[in-house]
Amino acid sequence: MKASVLSAAAGLALATHASAGFAESIEARLERLEAQNRALEETVRRHEATIAEQRAMTAGTPERLEALEENLEDKRIAEEGAGAGAWFRNIEIAGLVEVEASYVSPYEGDSESDIILATVELAISSQVNDWVEVGVSFLYEEDETDLEVDEAYIRLANLDASPVFLTAGQIYVPFGTYETNLVSDPLTLEIGEARESAIQLGFVQGEFSGSVYAFNGDHKVDGDNEIGSWGANLGFAHEEEARAWAFGVGYISDLGDSDTLQDIIDENLDGVGIDDPSERTGGWTISAVGAFGPFSLIGEYLAATEEFDADALSFDGDGAKPSAWNIEAGYSFEVMGRESIAAIAYQGTREALGIDLPEERWLLGWSVEIFDNTALSFEWAHDADYGESDGGTGESAESFVAQLAVEF
């Protein structure tokens, strides 16, 4: 009997000890799960913050590169969960391929149609440590751009520790936003986009961001080979549930160094036997973007601060003071469970005949995600040329584009 009691007591003690150990195991598991959930929430929060910070630090970057930057960040965050043993966690690769079929009825002459490899972009980036990121991207555009280094930069930034960042390398300087939901680039980009080897010093503080930058442009004013061009931008962005908006302003000391204008100005000056421009002509821009549920609005204006020298860029016999704007509205909706967006835009220019841009442009487009990371887009555009009294044709042109795009 005593033996039986002892056996029962021993069994109860063992059972009690086992239950206590099992309870501790459950508590430990719950703590681990809670810690993992907190880590996941923090990762998502940092991911969202990083995307917003990247957009602030890459203002002026073409949309194709912004999409690749976000794709790279998605991969970087996803691979954080792979653990320290994942050797590839610090190197990310993303790409974009766009194929377009187009039909164009120009101001004068016969209509044309073509199928082209519009864009091939490959971007590689690495978060070397908490403070240093390095990236490079390659670009090819059939009939426009041979394979080349599009961007290559070193960025010193740790916004958890400091609101200040520094970027050095070949970048698109933050002049203009050039946002659009359509296939074609807005006319503001055609005048203002500038890729330069530059140094940019900026900040991201809460909902505000800004930077100053300096570069030695391709135009050597009076033959001086020096870092004589600069610019600055300031932005504000606010986001809450189901709506967000952003505003931005920018200035550049030499609009003539934009990717489009520098080639045209060089050609014009060569035609009159002048090697270099004698002065810099600045530019300024203002933009606003808003999203309210399924609706989105985009507005941007960009202009030269004064007239160019008539030998460099002229309009109606005098120096030109080009400007451009874009007003766009979009509506997002689902088609068979897939995201899509329809957009309409009104764009225009003033004194931009010498840049071969239309005086007015209307666009209508629709894009749908047919598979993951795969979009099919359609766009119709109507251009109105400058009048004959201004040196144009006074005619109109039509175009239609279908684009198949894949991000990876």
N, C-alpha and C positions, 0 to 999 in steps of 0.2 A: 504494500500500500504506500509506504513511504517512498519506495522507488518510483512508483507511478506518479506520486505528487511531485517528486523532484524532476521526473521526466517532463511532466506537464509544465512545471515552473520554468524548466530550461527551454522548453519549446515556446512558451509565452515570451520569455526574455528574448529568444532569438527572433521570434516573430515581431516583437516590439522594435528590436534593433533594426530588423530588415525594413519594417514600415517607416521608421525614422529615416533610414538611408534612402528609401524610395521617395519619401516626401522631399528630402533635400535634393534628390536628383531632379524632381519635377520643378522645384523652385529654381534650381540652377538653369534648367532648360528655359523656363519662363523668363528668367533674367537675360539669358542669351538672346531669346527671341525679341524681347523688348529692346535690348541693345542693338540688335540687327535692324529692327524697325526704326529706331531712332537714327541709326546710321544711314538707312535708306532714305528717310525723310530729309536728313541733312544733305545727302548726296543729291536728291532731287532739287532741294532748295539751292544748293551751290550750282547745280547744273543750270537752273533757270536764271540765277544771278549771273553766272558766267556768260550765258548767251547774251543777256542784256548788256553786260560789260563789254563783250566782244563787239557788239553792234556799235557801242559808243566809241570804242577804240579804233574801229575800222570804218568810220563814217567816210563816205566818198568812194568806197570800194564797190566795184560792179556787183550786181545782184548774183551773178553766177559764182563769184568768189565768196560772197556772204553765205550763200547756200552751202558751199564746200566747207567754210569755216564752221558752220553749225553742224554739218555732217561729221566733221572731224571731232568736234566737242562731244557729240552723241557717242561716238565710238570710244573716246577717251573715258567718259564717265562710265559707260557700260563695262569697260575692261578693268575699272578700278576694283570690281568685285572678283576679278580673276586671281587676286592675291599677289604677294610679292614675288612669287615664283614665275609669273608670266613675263618672260623676257621682252615681249613685244609691247608691253603696256605703255611705253613712253614714245612709241613711234606710231603715227596714224597716217593712213592714206585714204584719200577720197577723190572721186572723179566725176566728170560730167561729159556726156556726149549728146549733141543735138544735131538732128538731121532735118532739113527743111525743104519743102517743095513750094515753089512760088510761081505766081503769074503776075506780070506787071504790064500795065498799059501806060506808057510815059506821056509827058506833056506833048511831045512830038515824036513821030516815027512809029515803027511797027511795035506791036506788043511782043513780050518775051516771056519765056517760062524756063525753069531750071530746077534741078535737084542738087543740093550741095550738102557737104558735111560742114554745117555752120560753125560748130564749136566742139573742140576736144580740150578739156581742161583736166589736169592732174595735179593734185596738191598733196604735199607731204609736210607734216609738222611733228615736232617733238617738244614735250614739256621736259626740258633737261633737268630742272630742279624747281623748287618752289618759286623762284624768282625769274627764271629764264625760259623763254619759249623761242624756238627757231622754226621758220617755215619757208617753203619754196613751192612755187606753182609754175606749171608749164602750160602754154597756150598754143593752139593751132586753130586757124579759121580759114577755110578754103577761099581762095581768091582775095583774101585780105591780109592774113597774118601767117607768115611762115612759122614753123615750130620755134618757140623762143621761151626764155625765162620771163614769165609775166610778173611775178612778185618774188622777192627774196628778202627776208627781214629777220632781225633779232629784236625781241621785245623783252624788256625788263619790267616786270609787273608782278605784284602780289597784293591785290586789292583787299585781302583780309588784313594785311599789315600796314598798307599805305594807299591813299587814294591816287597817288602819282604814278604814272607809267612813262616809259620812254621806248620809242620804236625807231630803229635805224635800218636803212636798206632801200631797196627799190620797192616803192609802194605807190598806191593811188592816194594822193594827198586828199585830206578831208575837206574838199570844196564841193558842196552840193550833195544831195542824197540820191536823186535819180531813181526813186521808187516807182514801180509799175507792176501791174498784174497782166500786162500784155506781152506779146512776143518781141515787138520792136522796142529799141531803146528810146526814151523820151528825147525831144529836141533839146532840152536843157543839157543832157549829157553830151550831145553832139558838139555843143559849144564849150562846155566847162570841164569835162573829164581830163585829168592830168596825172600821168604816171611819171614819177621822178625818183631819183636817188636822193633821199631826204632824211633829215632827223626831225622827229616829232616828239614834243614833250607835252603831256596832257594829264588830265585828272578825271576820275569818275567818283563823284561824291553824292550818294543818294540818287536822286532823280536828275541831277545836273551833271553835265560832262562838257569838256572843252579841251582845246589844245592849241599850241602854236607850232609852226614848222618852218624850216628853212631849207633851201636847195639852190644849187647852181644850175639854172635852166639851160636848155639847148640854145636859147637866144643869148648871144654875147653882146649886150648893149654897149655900143661904141667900141666893140672889140675886147672889152674887159672880161677875162676869165676868172670869175669870182662868185662866191656865195652871196648873190645879191637879191634873190627872190625869197619871199616869205608869205605866210598866210596864217589865218587864225579861224577857229570855229567855236561855236558855243551851242549846246543843245540841252533840251529838257524833255524827259520822257516819263509818263505816268501810266501805270497799268493797274487795273482792278478787275473784278469779276465781270466778264462779258464786254468789257470796253477798255480801250487804251488810246492814248494820243501822244504825239511828240511834235516838238517845234525845233527848228534849227536856223542859225544864221551863219554866214561865212564870208570871208574876204580873202582874196589872193592878190598879191602885188603885181603880177604879170599874167593877165588872162591870155596873152599871146603865146604863152608856153603850154597851153592846153594841147592835147594830142592832135586835135583837128586843126586848130589855128596855126600852130607852129609850122606845119608843112605848107599851108596856103600862104602864110606871110613870107616864108623863105622863097617860095616860087615867085611871088609878086616882086620881092626885092631883087631877086636875080634878074628878073625881066627888065629892070631899070638900072642894072649895074651897081646895086648897093649890096655890100656884104652882110652888114648887121643893122638891126634897128637902132635908132638913136635914143629911144626912150621906152619905158615900160608903161603899159596901160593896164590898170587894175580891173578887178571884177568883184562883184558881190552877189550874194544869193540868200534867199529866204525860203523856208519850206515848212509845211505842216502836214502831218499824217494822222488819221484817226480811224479807229475800228470800233463799231458799235453793234455788237451782236454779229449778224451775218453781213452787215454793211461796212464798207470801207471807203474812205475819202483821201485823196492825195492832191496836194497843191504845191507847186514850186515855181519860183521866178528867179531868173539869173540874168545879169546884165553887166556890160562894161561900165566902168565908172566915168569914162570920158571917151571921146572919139580917138580912134587909131590914126596914125599918120596916113595920109591918103595913099602914099606909095606902098604902105604895108597892107592896108585893107580899106577899100573905098566903097561908097554907096552914093549913087546919084551925083557923082563928080566931087564929093567931099569925103573926108575921113569917116569911116563907118563907126557907129556905136551899137554893136549888135546886142540883142536881148532875146530871151526865149522863155516860154512858160508851159506848164503842163497842169491841166485840171482833169482829174480822173475819179470815177466812182465805180465801185465793185460790189457784187453781191454773191455770197457763198451759199451753196446748197448742195445736197447730195443727189447723185444720179445712180440708181441701182446700188445704193450703199457705198458709193465712192464719192470722195470730195471733188467738188468742181467750183469754178468761179467764173462769172461773167463780168465784163468790164467795158466801160465806154469812156472815151477820153477826147478832150478838145485841147489841141496844142497850137502854138503859133510862135512866130518870130517877128522881129523888126530889124531892118537894116542888115539882114543876114543873107542877101542874095549872093554876095561874094563867097559865102561858105557853102553854096549849093544846097541851101535848105528851103523848104516851102514857106510861104507866108502863113498858111493855115493848114492844119491837118486834123481830120476826124478819124477816130479809130473805134472799132467794135471787135471784141474778142471773147473767146470762151475756152477754158482749159479744164480738163478732167483727168483725174488720176485713174488710169485704166488698170494698172497693177501697182504693187508697192514700189515706190520710188520711180515710177514711170508715168509720164504725163503726155497727153495728146492735146495740142492746142491749135486753135484756128484764129486768124485775124484778118479783118478787112480794113483797109485804109483808103481815105480820100484826101489827096493833096491839092491845094490851090497855089499856083505859082504867083510870084510878084507880077504886077501889071507891066504892060509894055512901056509905060512912061518911066518906070523905075529900072528898066533894062531886062525885065523878065518876059515871059511869053504870054502871060495873061490866061494861060490854059490850066486845065486840071488833069490829074493823074489818078489812076486806081491801082490797087495791088491787093492780092490775096495770098496768105501764107498759111501752110499747115506744117506744124512742127511736132516731131517725136523726140522726147527728151528723157534720158535716164541718168539718175544720180546713183553712185555706188560708193 
